[in-house]
Amino acid sequence: FCQPGGWQLSKERKQPTFFVVVLTDIDSERHYCSCLTFYEAEINLQVRDLHVSVFKGTKEIEGEEESGLIPPAEVFAPKSLVLVSRLDYPEIFRACLGLIYTVYVDSLNVSLETLIANLCSCLVPASGGSQ
């Protein structure tokens, strides 16, 4: 559900996208899945060895293409950050995912585990109440 267009590599870095999917469990409870998808350069993407067989008359000739690394930043792979909640606060969840994305992409000197733990320990106001 977090990559509805399919998982595909791209030759260019695409802008991050945000959307919300609503999943319903067996008890008809709604779960709001906020998704932030971004593209990250794949540095260690390896091209697999390709074996080519050619039949010439009655003899089989086998050749092997060279394997190697694709140069960095020529291929970008999608990654998704997903926040699942029973609460419907898409703008707040977008801001939370944006914060995690910024810390991750900019390699800020903040532990992602600590950041996520702090976000999970925030108190959420009751629906209709003051924030």
DSSP file with accessible surface (Angstrom, degrees, kcal/mol):
  #  RESIDUE AA STRUCTURE BP1 BP2  ACC     N-H-->O    O-->H-N    N-H-->O    O-->H-N    TCO  KAPPA ALPHA  PHI   PSI    X-CA   Y-CA   Z-CA
    1    1 A F              0   0  119      0, 0.0    34,-0.1     0, 0.0    32,-0.0   0.000 360.0 360.0 360.0 -21.4    0.0    0.0    0.0
    2    2 A C        +     0   0   36      1,-0.3     3,-0.1     2,-0.1    79,-0.1   0.669 360.0  34.5 -83.3 -11.9    2.9    2.4    0.5
    3    3 A Q    >   +     0   0   45      1,-0.1     3,-2.2    77,-0.1    -1,-0.3  -0.602  68.6 169.2-135.3  74.6    4.0    2.3   -3.1
    4    4 A P  T 3  S+     0   0  104      0, 0.0    -1,-0.1     0, 0.0     3,-0.1   0.756  76.4  57.3 -63.9 -23.4    0.7    2.0   -5.1
    5    5 A G  T 3  S-     0   0   67      1,-0.3     2,-0.1    -3,-0.1    -3,-0.0   0.461 120.0-102.5 -84.3   1.0    2.5    2.7   -8.4
    6    6 A G    <   -     0   0   39     -3,-2.2     2,-0.8     2,-0.0    -1,-0.3  -0.078  39.4 -70.7  95.4 159.8    4.8   -0.3   -7.8
    7    7 A W        +     0   0  150     -3,-0.1     2,-0.4    -2,-0.1    -4,-0.0  -0.806  65.9 160.1 -92.3 110.4    8.4   -0.4   -6.7
    8    8 A Q        -     0   0  126     -2,-0.8     2,-0.1    68,-0.0    -3,-0.0  -0.998  38.5-124.2-135.8 139.9   10.5    0.9   -9.6
    9    9 A L        -     0   0   76     -2,-0.4     2,-0.3    68,-0.1    68,-0.2  -0.413  29.2-152.4 -72.4 155.7   14.0    2.4   -9.9
   10   10 A S  B     -A   76   0A  16     66,-2.5    66,-3.0    -2,-0.1     4,-0.0  -0.961  21.7-142.3-132.3 148.9   14.3    5.8  -11.5
   11   11 A K  S    S+     0   0  189     -2,-0.3     2,-0.3    64,-0.2    -1,-0.1   0.541  91.0  45.4 -84.9  -7.9   17.1    7.5  -13.4
   12   12 A E  S    S-     0   0  135     64,-0.1     2,-0.4    29,-0.0    64,-0.1  -0.974  92.0-105.3-134.7 151.7   16.2   10.8  -11.7
   13   13 A R        -     0   0  137     -2,-0.3     2,-0.2    60,-0.1    -2,-0.0  -0.608  39.4-152.7 -75.2 125.7   15.5   11.8   -8.1
   14   14 A K        -     0   0   91     -2,-0.4    25,-0.6     1,-0.1     3,-0.1  -0.651  22.8 -97.4 -97.6 156.9   11.8   12.5   -7.7
   15   15 A Q        -     0   0  159     -2,-0.2    -1,-0.1     1,-0.1    22,-0.1  -0.397  48.6 -96.0 -68.1 146.1   10.2   14.8   -5.2
   16   16 A P        -     0   0   44      0, 0.0     2,-0.4     0, 0.0    22,-0.2  -0.326  41.1-153.5 -61.0 146.1    8.9   13.2   -2.0
   17   17 A T  E     -B   37   0A  76     20,-2.5    20,-2.6    -3,-0.1     2,-0.4  -0.946   6.3-159.7-124.2 147.5    5.2   12.4   -2.0
   18   18 A F  E     +B   36   0A  36     -2,-0.4     2,-0.3    18,-0.2    18,-0.2  -0.979  20.7 151.2-126.8 137.0    2.8   12.1    0.9
   19   19 A F  E     -B   35   0A  54     16,-1.9    16,-3.1    -2,-0.4     2,-0.4  -0.976  33.0-128.0-156.0 165.1   -0.6   10.4    1.0
   20   20 A V  E     -B   34   0A  52     -2,-0.3     2,-0.4    14,-0.2    14,-0.2  -0.965  15.2-167.3-121.2 135.6   -2.9    8.6    3.4
   21   21 A V  E     -B   33   0A  36     12,-2.5    12,-3.4    -2,-0.4     2,-0.6  -0.961  13.2-145.0-117.7 138.2   -4.4    5.1    3.0
   22   22 A V  E     -B   32   0A  64     -2,-0.4     2,-0.4    10,-0.2    10,-0.2  -0.924  16.7-170.9-106.7 119.8   -7.2    3.9    5.3
   23   23 A L  E     -B   31   0A  69      8,-2.9     8,-2.9    -2,-0.6     2,-0.5  -0.879   9.1-150.7-107.3 145.1   -7.1    0.2    6.2
   24   24 A T  E     -B   30   0A  90     -2,-0.4     6,-0.2     6,-0.2     2,-0.1  -0.958  10.7-147.8-117.2 130.9   -9.9   -1.5    7.9
   25   25 A D    >   -     0   0   49      4,-2.3     3,-2.0    -2,-0.5     6,-0.0  -0.208  39.6 -84.9 -88.0-175.5   -9.3   -4.5   10.2
   26   26 A I  T 3  S+     0   0  162      1,-0.3    -1,-0.1     2,-0.1    -2,-0.0   0.753 129.1  53.6 -63.5 -23.8  -11.5   -7.5   10.8
   27   27 A D  T 3  S-     0   0  119      2,-0.1    -1,-0.3     0, 0.0     3,-0.1   0.196 119.7-107.9 -95.3  15.6  -13.4   -5.6   13.6
   28   28 A S  S <  S+     0   0   99     -3,-2.0     2,-0.4     1,-0.2    -2,-0.1   0.708  70.1 149.8  64.3  21.9  -14.1   -2.7   11.2
   29   29 A E        -     0   0   96      1,-0.0    -4,-2.3     2,-0.0     2,-0.3  -0.713  43.7-128.2 -83.5 135.7  -11.6   -0.5   13.0
   30   30 A R  E     -B   24   0A 147     -2,-0.4     2,-0.4    -6,-0.2    -6,-0.2  -0.644  19.2-166.7 -87.6 141.7   -9.9    2.1   10.8
   31   31 A H  E     -B   23   0A  37     -8,-2.9    -8,-2.9    -2,-0.3     2,-0.6  -0.994  12.5-146.8-127.1 120.7   -6.2    2.4   10.7
   32   32 A Y  E     -BC  22  85A  32     53,-3.7    53,-2.0    -2,-0.4     2,-0.7  -0.801  11.1-163.5 -92.9 117.7   -4.8    5.6    9.0
   33   33 A C  E     -BC  21  84A   2    -12,-3.4   -12,-2.5    -2,-0.6     2,-0.5  -0.890   1.3-163.3-106.5 105.0   -1.5    4.9    7.2
   34   34 A S  E     -BC  20  83A   1     49,-2.8    49,-2.5    -2,-0.7     2,-0.4  -0.789  12.2-165.2 -88.6 126.4    0.4    8.1    6.4
   35   35 A C  E     -BC  19  82A   0    -16,-3.1   -16,-1.9    -2,-0.5     2,-0.5  -0.954  17.7-173.7-121.5 130.0    3.1    7.4    3.8
   36   36 A L  E     -BC  18  81A  16     45,-2.7    45,-2.8    -2,-0.4     2,-0.5  -0.978  14.7-170.3-118.6 113.0    6.0    9.6    2.8
   37   37 A T  E     +BC  17  80A  10    -20,-2.6   -20,-2.5    -2,-0.5     2,-0.3  -0.905  10.6 167.3-108.4 132.6    7.8    8.2   -0.2
   38   38 A F  E     - C   0  79A   7     41,-2.7    41,-2.9    -2,-0.5     2,-0.5  -0.886  31.5-117.5-137.0 165.5   11.2    9.6   -1.4
   39   39 A Y  E     - C   0  78A  35    -25,-0.6     2,-0.4    -2,-0.3   -26,-0.0  -0.923  25.8-169.1-111.4 133.8   13.9    8.5   -3.7
   40   40 A E  E     - C   0  77A  45     37,-2.6    37,-2.7    -2,-0.5     2,-0.1  -0.950  29.7-104.8-124.3 140.7   17.4    7.8   -2.6
   41   41 A A  E     - C   0  76A  22     -2,-0.4     2,-0.7    35,-0.2    35,-0.2  -0.395  29.0-139.3 -62.6 133.6   20.6    7.2   -4.6
   42   42 A E        +     0   0   56     33,-2.7    33,-0.3     1,-0.2    32,-0.3  -0.877  25.9 173.8 -96.8 115.3   21.6    3.6   -4.8
   43   43 A I  S    S+     0   0  102     -2,-0.7    -1,-0.2     1,-0.2    27,-0.1   0.852  73.2  43.5 -92.0 -37.8   25.4    3.4   -4.5
   44   44 A N  S    S+     0   0  133     25,-0.1     2,-0.6     2,-0.1    -1,-0.2  -0.120  71.9 144.3-105.4  39.0   26.0   -0.3   -4.3
   45   45 A L        -     0   0   48     -3,-0.3    25,-1.8    25,-0.3     2,-0.4  -0.673  35.9-154.8 -80.1 118.8   23.7   -1.5   -7.0
   46   46 A Q  B     -D   69   0B 118     -2,-0.6     2,-0.5    23,-0.2    23,-0.2  -0.789  10.9-133.9-101.6 136.3   25.4   -4.5   -8.7
   47   47 A V        -     0   0   61     21,-2.2    21,-0.3    -2,-0.4     2,-0.1  -0.750  31.2-123.6 -83.6 130.4   24.7   -5.7  -12.2
   48   48 A R        -     0   0  211     -2,-0.5     2,-0.2     1,-0.1    20,-0.0  -0.372  28.3 -96.3 -74.5 153.3   24.3   -9.4  -12.2
   49   49 A D        -     0   0   78     18,-0.1     2,-0.5    -2,-0.1    -1,-0.1  -0.465  38.3-150.3 -65.4 134.6   26.4  -11.7  -14.4
   50   50 A L        -     0   0   87     15,-0.4    15,-2.0    -2,-0.2     2,-0.5  -0.942   3.0-153.5-110.7 129.7   24.6  -12.5  -17.7
   51   51 A H  E     -E   64   0C 125     -2,-0.5     2,-0.5    13,-0.2    13,-0.2  -0.900   9.0-165.0-104.0 128.7   25.4  -15.8  -19.4
   52   52 A V  E     -E   63   0C  63     11,-2.5    11,-2.6    -2,-0.5     2,-0.5  -0.955   1.2-166.1-116.8 125.3   24.9  -15.9  -23.1
   53   53 A S  E     -E   62   0C  63     -2,-0.5     2,-0.4     9,-0.2     9,-0.2  -0.944   5.1-174.6-112.1 132.7   24.7  -19.1  -25.0
   54   54 A V  E     -E   61   0C  75      7,-2.5     7,-2.9    -2,-0.5     2,-0.6  -0.987  15.5-145.2-126.6 131.5   24.9  -19.3  -28.7
   55   55 A F  E     -E   60   0C 151     -2,-0.4     2,-0.5     5,-0.2     5,-0.2  -0.858  17.1-179.1 -96.6 124.5   24.5  -22.4  -30.8
   56   56 A K  E >   -E   59   0C 143      3,-2.9     3,-2.2    -2,-0.6     2,-0.4  -0.933  63.7 -54.4-124.5 103.7   26.7  -22.5  -33.9
   57   57 A G  T 3  S-     0   0   79     -2,-0.5    -2,-0.0     1,-0.3     0, 0.0  -0.480 118.9 -25.4  66.0-120.0   26.1  -25.6  -35.9
   58   58 A T  T 3  S+     0   0  151     -2,-0.4     2,-0.4    -3,-0.1    -1,-0.3   0.438 122.8  89.6-103.5  -1.3   26.6  -28.5  -33.5
   59   59 A K  E <   -E   56   0C 151     -3,-2.2    -3,-2.9     2,-0.0     2,-0.5  -0.776  65.4-145.0 -99.9 141.2   28.9  -26.6  -31.1
   60   60 A E  E     -E   55   0C  96     -2,-0.4     2,-0.5    -5,-0.2    -5,-0.2  -0.895  12.4-162.6-103.8 127.4   27.7  -24.5  -28.2
   61   61 A I  E     -E   54   0C  85     -7,-2.9    -7,-2.5    -2,-0.5     2,-0.4  -0.947   4.8-159.7-110.9 125.9   29.7  -21.3  -27.4
   62   62 A E  E     +E   53   0C 131     -2,-0.5     2,-0.3    -9,-0.2    -9,-0.2  -0.899  11.0 179.0-108.6 136.1   29.3  -19.7  -24.1
   63   63 A G  E     -E   52   0C  40    -11,-2.6   -11,-2.5    -2,-0.4     2,-0.4  -0.920  14.3-149.0-128.3 158.1   30.1  -16.1  -23.3
   64   64 A E  E     -E   51   0C 125     -2,-0.3   -13,-0.2   -13,-0.2     2,-0.2  -0.993  12.3-136.4-131.1 127.8   29.9  -14.1  -20.2
   65   65 A E        -     0   0  105    -15,-2.0   -15,-0.4    -2,-0.4     2,-0.1  -0.531  35.1 -99.0 -77.3 152.8   29.3  -10.4  -20.0
   66   66 A E        -     0   0  188     -2,-0.2     2,-0.3   -17,-0.1    -1,-0.1  -0.421  34.1-145.4 -71.2 138.3   31.3   -8.3  -17.5
   67   67 A S        +     0   0   45     -2,-0.1     2,-0.3   -18,-0.1   -19,-0.1  -0.761  31.9 143.0-101.3 156.2   29.6   -7.5  -14.2
   68   68 A G        -     0   0   32    -21,-0.3   -21,-2.2    -2,-0.3     2,-0.3  -0.978  47.7 -71.8-171.7-179.6   30.2   -4.2  -12.4
   69   69 A L  B     -D   46   0B 108     -2,-0.3   -23,-0.2   -23,-0.2   -25,-0.1  -0.681  40.0-123.6 -90.4 141.9   28.8   -1.5  -10.3
   70   70 A I        -     0   0   46    -25,-1.8   -25,-0.3    -2,-0.3     5,-0.1  -0.689  44.8 -97.3 -77.1 134.4   26.5    1.1  -11.7
   71   71 A P    >   -     0   0   64      0, 0.0     3,-1.2     0, 0.0     4,-0.3  -0.208  50.5 -91.4 -54.4 144.7   28.0    4.6  -11.1
   72   72 A P  T 3  S+     0   0   84      0, 0.0   -29,-0.2     0, 0.0   -31,-0.0  -0.158 105.2  16.8 -57.7 150.1   26.6    6.3   -7.9
   73   73 A A  T 3  S+     0   0   54      2,-0.3   -60,-0.1   -31,-0.3     3,-0.1   0.620  95.1 101.4  62.9  17.8   23.6    8.6   -8.2
   74   74 A E  S <  S+     0   0  110     -3,-1.2     2,-0.4   -32,-0.3    -1,-0.1   0.573  83.2  43.7 -98.2 -14.5   22.6    7.2  -11.6
   75   75 A V        -     0   0   20    -33,-0.3   -33,-2.7    -4,-0.3     2,-0.4  -0.999  69.4-164.7-132.3 133.0   19.8    5.1  -10.1
   76   76 A F  E     -AC  10  41A  17    -66,-3.0   -66,-2.5    -2,-0.4   -35,-0.2  -0.960   5.3-157.5-120.1 135.2   17.4    6.1   -7.4
   77   77 A A  E     - C   0  40A   2    -37,-2.7   -37,-2.6    -2,-0.4     2,-0.2  -0.880  21.7-115.0-112.5 141.9   15.3    3.7   -5.4
   78   78 A P  E     - C   0  39A   7      0, 0.0     2,-0.3     0, 0.0   -39,-0.2  -0.494  30.9-176.3 -75.4 142.6   12.0    4.5   -3.6
   79   79 A K  E     - C   0  38A  73    -41,-2.9   -41,-2.7    -2,-0.2     2,-0.4  -0.979   9.4-151.6-132.6 148.0   11.9    4.3    0.1
   80   80 A S  E     - C   0  37A  35     -2,-0.3     2,-0.5   -43,-0.2   -43,-0.2  -0.970  10.6-157.8-127.6 137.2    8.8    4.9    2.3
   81   81 A L  E     - C   0  36A  44    -45,-2.8   -45,-2.7    -2,-0.4     2,-0.4  -0.949  23.2-168.4-103.9 130.5    8.3    6.1    5.8
   82   82 A V  E     - C   0  35A  58     -2,-0.5     2,-0.5   -47,-0.2   -47,-0.2  -0.980  14.9-169.5-128.3 132.9    4.9    4.9    7.2
   83   83 A L  E     - C   0  34A  42    -49,-2.5   -49,-2.8    -2,-0.4     2,-0.5  -0.989  10.7-162.8-119.9 121.7    3.1    6.0   10.3
   84   84 A V  E     + C   0  33A  87     -2,-0.5     2,-0.3   -51,-0.2   -51,-0.2  -0.918  20.4 155.9-109.9 130.5    0.0    3.9   11.3
   85   85 A S  E     - C   0  32A  24    -53,-2.0   -53,-3.7    -2,-0.5    -2,-0.0  -0.987  49.4-135.6-148.6 156.6   -2.5    5.2   13.7
   86   86 A R  S    S+     0   0  164     -2,-0.3     2,-0.3   -55,-0.2   -56,-0.1   0.507  88.6  85.7 -86.5  -6.3   -6.1    4.9   14.7
   87   87 A L  S    S-     0   0   72    -55,-0.2     2,-1.0     2,-0.1   -55,-0.2  -0.742  77.2-136.0 -97.1 145.9   -6.3    8.7   14.8
   88   88 A D        +     0   0   91     -2,-0.3    -2,-0.0     1,-0.1    -1,-0.0  -0.708  54.4 130.5-103.7  81.2   -7.1   10.8   11.7
   89   89 A Y     >  +     0   0   55     -2,-1.0     4,-2.5     1,-0.1     5,-0.3  -0.594  20.8 166.6-127.7  69.6   -4.5   13.6   11.9
   90   90 A P  H  > S+     0   0   45      0, 0.0     4,-2.4     0, 0.0     5,-0.2   0.866  74.6  49.6 -59.5 -38.4   -3.0   13.7    8.4
   91   91 A E  H  > S+     0   0  127      2,-0.2     4,-2.0     1,-0.2     5,-0.1   0.892 112.5  47.3 -70.7 -37.2   -1.3   17.1    8.7
   92   92 A I  H  > S+     0   0   77     -3,-0.2     4,-2.3     2,-0.2    -1,-0.2   0.936 114.2  47.6 -66.8 -42.6    0.3   16.2   12.1
   93   93 A F  H  X S+     0   0   20     -4,-2.5     4,-2.7     1,-0.2     5,-0.2   0.879 109.2  54.1 -67.0 -35.3    1.5   12.9   10.7
   94   94 A R  H  X S+     0   0  123     -4,-2.4     4,-2.4    -5,-0.3    -1,-0.2   0.922 109.3  48.2 -62.6 -42.2    2.9   14.6    7.6
   95   95 A A  H  X S+     0   0   66     -4,-2.0     4,-2.1     2,-0.2    -2,-0.2   0.906 111.6  49.9 -65.4 -40.4    4.9   16.9    9.8
   96   96 A C  H  X S+     0   0   25     -4,-2.3     4,-2.3     2,-0.2    -2,-0.2   0.939 113.4  44.9 -63.5 -46.9    6.2   14.0   11.9
   97   97 A L  H  X S+     0   0    4     -4,-2.7     4,-2.7     1,-0.2    -1,-0.2   0.880 111.2  54.4 -66.0 -35.8    7.3   12.0    8.8
   98   98 A G  H  X S+     0   0   25     -4,-2.4     4,-2.5    -5,-0.2    -1,-0.2   0.891 108.0  50.0 -63.7 -37.6    8.8   15.2    7.3
   99   99 A L  H  X S+     0   0   81     -4,-2.1     4,-2.4     2,-0.2     5,-0.2   0.942 111.9  46.6 -66.0 -46.1   10.9   15.7   10.5
  100  100 A I  H  X S+     0   0   18     -4,-2.3     4,-2.5     1,-0.2    -2,-0.2   0.931 112.8  51.1 -61.8 -43.3   12.1   12.0   10.4
  101  101 A Y  H  X S+     0   0   52     -4,-2.7     4,-3.2     1,-0.2     5,-0.3   0.931 109.9  49.4 -59.6 -45.7   12.9   12.4    6.7
  102  102 A T  H  X S+     0   0   59     -4,-2.5     4,-2.4     1,-0.2     6,-0.3   0.925 111.7  47.8 -62.4 -45.1   14.9   15.6    7.3
  103  103 A V  H  <>S+     0   0   10     -4,-2.4     5,-1.5     2,-0.2     4,-0.4   0.922 116.9  44.3 -62.6 -40.6   16.9   14.1   10.1
  104  104 A Y  H ><5S+     0   0   82     -4,-2.5     3,-0.8    -5,-0.2    -2,-0.2   0.961 117.8  41.1 -69.3 -50.8   17.6   11.0    7.9
  105  105 A V  H 3<5S+     0   0   57     -4,-3.2    -2,-0.2     1,-0.2    -3,-0.2   0.891 119.1  43.9 -69.3 -39.9   18.4   12.8    4.6
  106  106 A D  T 3<5S-     0   0  100     -4,-2.4    -1,-0.2    -5,-0.3    -2,-0.2   0.437 102.6-131.5 -86.0   1.7   20.5   15.6    6.1
  107  107 A S  T < 5 -     0   0  104     -3,-0.8    -3,-0.2    -4,-0.4    -4,-0.1   0.895  37.0-172.1  48.8  47.2   22.3   13.1    8.4
  108  108 A L      < -     0   0   84     -5,-1.5     2,-2.4    -6,-0.3    -1,-0.1  -0.290  36.8-103.6 -67.9 157.1   21.7   15.4   11.4
  109  109 A N  S    S+     0   0  172      2,-0.1     2,-0.4    -2,-0.0    -1,-0.1  -0.308  87.2 108.3 -81.4  56.3   23.4   14.6   14.7
  110  110 A V  S    S-     0   0   74     -2,-2.4     2,-0.4    -7,-0.2    -2,-0.1  -1.000  73.8-117.8-133.9 133.5   20.1   13.2   16.2
  111  111 A S     >  -     0   0   51     -2,-0.4     4,-2.5     1,-0.2     5,-0.2  -0.566  15.1-147.9 -71.1 126.1   19.4    9.5   16.9
  112  112 A L  H  > S+     0   0   51     -2,-0.4     4,-2.8     1,-0.2     5,-0.2   0.883  99.1  55.4 -61.9 -36.4   16.5    8.4   14.8
  113  113 A E  H  > S+     0   0  145      2,-0.2     4,-2.4     1,-0.2    -1,-0.2   0.917 109.5  45.4 -63.0 -42.8   15.5    6.0   17.5
  114  114 A T  H  > S+     0   0   77      2,-0.2     4,-2.5     1,-0.2    -2,-0.2   0.921 112.9  50.9 -66.8 -42.6   15.4    8.8   20.1
  115  115 A L  H  X S+     0   0   21     -4,-2.5     4,-2.3     2,-0.2    -2,-0.2   0.945 112.9  44.7 -60.3 -47.8   13.4   11.0   17.7
  116  116 A I  H  X S+     0   0   74     -4,-2.8     4,-2.5     1,-0.2    -1,-0.2   0.911 111.8  52.8 -66.4 -39.4   10.8    8.3   17.0
  117  117 A A  H  X S+     0   0   58     -4,-2.4     4,-1.3    -5,-0.2    -1,-0.2   0.916 110.0  49.1 -61.4 -41.1   10.6    7.4   20.7
  118  118 A N  H  < S+     0   0   97     -4,-2.5     4,-0.3     1,-0.2    -2,-0.2   0.903 111.3  48.9 -65.4 -40.0    9.9   11.1   21.5
  119  119 A L  H >< S+     0   0   47     -4,-2.3     3,-1.1     1,-0.2    -2,-0.2   0.899 110.6  51.0 -65.9 -38.3    7.2   11.4   18.8
  120  120 A C  H 3< S+     0   0  104     -4,-2.5    -1,-0.2     1,-0.2    -2,-0.2   0.743 106.5  55.1 -71.1 -22.5    5.5    8.2   20.1
  121  121 A S  T 3< S+     0   0   83     -4,-1.3    -1,-0.2    -3,-0.2    -2,-0.2   0.454  81.2 115.9 -91.5   0.8    5.4    9.5   23.6
  122  122 A C    <   -     0   0   77     -3,-1.1     2,-0.4    -4,-0.3    -3,-0.0  -0.442  69.3-121.3 -67.8 141.4    3.6   12.7   22.7
  123  123 A L        -     0   0  170     -2,-0.1    -1,-0.1     1,-0.0    -2,-0.1  -0.689  21.7-146.3 -83.3 134.2    0.1   13.1   24.2
  124  124 A V        -     0   0   77     -2,-0.4     3,-0.1     7,-0.0     7,-0.0  -0.868  18.8-120.9-102.8 128.1   -2.6   13.4   21.6
  125  125 A P        -     0   0   47      0, 0.0     3,-0.1     0, 0.0     6,-0.1  -0.297  34.9 -95.1 -66.4 153.0   -5.5   15.7   22.6
  126  126 A A    >   -     0   0   80      4,-0.2     3,-2.2     1,-0.1     2,-0.0  -0.354  54.2 -85.7 -64.1 148.7   -9.0   14.2   22.6
  127  127 A S  T 3  S+     0   0  117      1,-0.3    -1,-0.1    -3,-0.1     3,-0.1  -0.307 115.4  13.5 -59.1 128.8  -11.0   14.7   19.4
  128  128 A G  T 3  S+     0   0   86      1,-0.3    -1,-0.3    -3,-0.1     2,-0.1   0.296 105.2 111.2  87.8 -10.3  -12.8   18.1   19.5
  129  129 A G  S <  S-     0   0   48     -3,-2.2    -1,-0.3     1,-0.1     2,-0.1  -0.276  78.7 -82.2 -88.0 177.1  -10.7   19.4   22.4
  130  130 A S              0   0  113     -3,-0.1    -4,-0.2     1,-0.1    -1,-0.1  -0.486 360.0 360.0 -77.2 154.4   -8.1   22.1   22.5
  131  131 A Q              0   0  193     -2,-0.1    -1,-0.1    -6,-0.1    -7,-0.0  -0.619 360.0 360.0 -87.1 360.0   -4.6   21.2   21.4
